[in-house]
Amino acid sequence: MMTALRNAIISKLKTVFPDHKIYGEKVEQGLKKPCFFITVLPGDFIDLGKSMQQREITIDIQYLSKEETNAKNIEMADLLNDLFQKITFDGLTVNVIERRFEIVDDILHFFLDLDIILMLKDTEQYDLMQEIIHKEVL
């Protein structure tokens, strides 16, 4: 699920920003600006019974602008805010309720906080009923 979520975010960014390089991991040399780094930060997995699970996930979309100005970073934060109101992956559409950003060392960190409740498949094997006895009462 995490990989599909990350791929959906990368796909959305590539569609809207085709001229921006998108990195999944840190690049030590040869960094091309403007660019994005995508980091999925898994949080808590909470079982809500046998067939439901709550997952709290944070995605950090880091943006490095060519100009390295706060104005460009704030402009990008507005664009990302509009772009990531919903994310579709693995046949699911998730409304992103919490979006926030901060700028550290001229790098925009745009965070998507997701709280997803999943219905899990029941993998437990059960014995099938072999015989039923029915007594009719008059």
VOTIDO-596565 format. One record per residue (C-alpha): residue in one letter; residue number from 1; y, z, x. Coordinates in steps of 0.001 Angstrom, whole numbers, plus 500000, padded with zeros to 6 digits. Example, Ala and Ser with C-alpha at 12.3 -4.5 7.8 and 13.67 -1.06 7.14 Angstrom:
BEGIN
SITE/resn/resi/yy/zz/xx
SITE/a/1/495500/507800/512300
SITE/s/2/498940/507140/513670
//
This chain:
BEGIN
SITE/resn/resi/yy/zz/xx
SITE/m/1/500000/500000/500000
SITE/m/2/502448/500879/502789
SITE/t/3/501923/497514/504493
SITE/a/4/502433/495639/501221
SITE/l/5/505624/497620/500576
SITE/r/6/506936/496860/504063
SITE/n/7/506074/493158/503672
SITE/a/8/507882/493006/500307
SITE/i/9/511030/494438/501900
SITE/i/10/510836/491993/504818
SITE/s/11/510328/489091/502408
SITE/k/12/513388/490087/500360
SITE/l/13/515513/490367/503486
SITE/k/14/514305/486979/504809
SITE/t/15/515190/485326/501501
SITE/v/16/518739/486684/501376
SITE/f/17/519455/486769/505130
SITE/p/18/517519/483816/506624
SITE/d/19/519663/483737/509790
SITE/h/20/518994/487427/510640
SITE/k/21/516076/488424/512863
SITE/i/22/513788/491066/511333
SITE/y/23/511860/493401/513608
SITE/g/24/509069/495699/512545
SITE/e/25/508922/497609/515791
SITE/k/26/511492/498496/518419
SITE/v/27/512333/495711/520842
SITE/e/28/513271/496765/524342
SITE/q/29/514562/493401/525605
SITE/g/30/515825/490217/524041
SITE/l/31/517329/491774/520919
SITE/k/32/519116/489126/518823
SITE/k/33/521969/490357/516612
SITE/p/34/522496/490429/513685
SITE/c/35/519101/491915/512938
SITE/f/36/517120/494409/510880
SITE/f/37/514466/496964/511811
SITE/i/38/512170/498178/509040
SITE/t/39/510514/501586/509279
SITE/v/40/508333/503057/506523
SITE/l/41/508338/506848/506644
SITE/p/42/505504/508165/504482
SITE/g/43/506141/511508/502939
SITE/d/44/504014/513716/500726
SITE/f/45/500894/512624/498875
SITE/i/46/500393/514963/495926
SITE/d/47/497278/514827/493749
SITE/l/48/498177/515197/490083
SITE/g/49/494644/515532/488864
SITE/k/50/491553/513462/489441
SITE/s/51/493052/510094/488587
SITE/m/52/496758/510336/489499
SITE/q/53/498642/510673/492756
SITE/q/54/502339/511029/493506
SITE/r/55/503610/509443/496726
SITE/e/56/507012/510094/498220
SITE/i/57/508045/507349/500633
SITE/t/58/511265/506679/502528
SITE/i/59/512101/503285/503990
SITE/d/60/514725/503092/506738
SITE/i/61/516303/499643/506969
SITE/q/62/518339/499617/510174
SITE/y/63/520994/496948/510549
SITE/l/64/522634/495956/513814
SITE/s/65/525646/493758/513223
SITE/k/66/526916/491226/515716
SITE/e/67/530408/492733/515589
SITE/e/68/529253/496392/515698
SITE/t/69/531994/497554/513336
SITE/n/70/531916/500105/510549
SITE/a/71/533443/497543/508205
SITE/k/72/530473/495152/508716
SITE/n/73/528014/498010/508310
SITE/i/74/529612/499195/505062
SITE/e/75/529691/495613/503776
SITE/m/76/525954/495303/504527
SITE/a/77/525249/498657/502847
SITE/d/78/526833/497295/499657
SITE/l/79/524698/494139/499846
SITE/l/80/521507/496126/500461
SITE/n/81/522355/498492/497614
SITE/d/82/522486/495541/495203
SITE/l/83/519386/493881/496707
SITE/f/84/517059/496883/496584
SITE/q/85/517434/498215/493079
SITE/k/86/513827/497098/492472
SITE/i/87/510907/496276/494783
SITE/t/88/507806/494352/493708
SITE/f/89/504575/494653/495710
SITE/d/90/500829/494806/494994
SITE/g/91/501511/493817/491381
SITE/l/92/503814/496831/490927
SITE/t/93/507536/496830/490278
SITE/v/94/509237/500016/491436
SITE/n/95/512759/500983/490426
SITE/v/96/514528/502439/493441
SITE/i/97/516500/505340/492052
SITE/e/98/517794/506803/495321
SITE/r/99/519546/504661/497914
SITE/r/100/521743/506091/500640
SITE/f/101/523123/505131/504014
SITE/e/102/524572/506517/507186
SITE/i/103/526030/504930/510301
SITE/v/104/524939/506337/513664
SITE/d/105/526033/504779/516977
SITE/d/106/527233/501595/515193
SITE/i/107/523817/501149/513523
SITE/l/108/523542/501178/509745
SITE/h/109/520596/503190/508421
SITE/f/110/520016/502233/504787
SITE/f/111/517425/504498/503175
SITE/l/112/515315/503768/500114
SITE/d/113/513692/506902/498689
SITE/l/114/510697/506093/496495
SITE/d/115/508754/508468/494283
SITE/i/116/505702/506599/492985
SITE/i/117/502973/507854/490658
SITE/l/118/499745/505891/490994
SITE/m/119/496776/505741/488666
SITE/l/120/493719/505965/490892
SITE/k/121/490383/504323/490250
SITE/d/122/487622/506734/489324
SITE/t/123/485053/506247/492075
SITE/e/124/482698/508999/490981
SITE/q/125/479259/507781/489872
SITE/y/126/477896/509116/486614
SITE/d/127/474350/509018/485258
SITE/l/128/474075/506894/482168
SITE/m/129/472722/508488/479030
SITE/q/130/469047/507601/478649
SITE/e/131/468214/508784/475151
SITE/i/132/470018/510096/472137
SITE/i/133/468445/512115/469381
SITE/h/134/470183/512001/466036
SITE/k/135/469179/514288/463165
SITE/e/136/470546/513423/459787
SITE/v/137/471515/516398/457643
SITE/l/138/471517/515881/453878
//
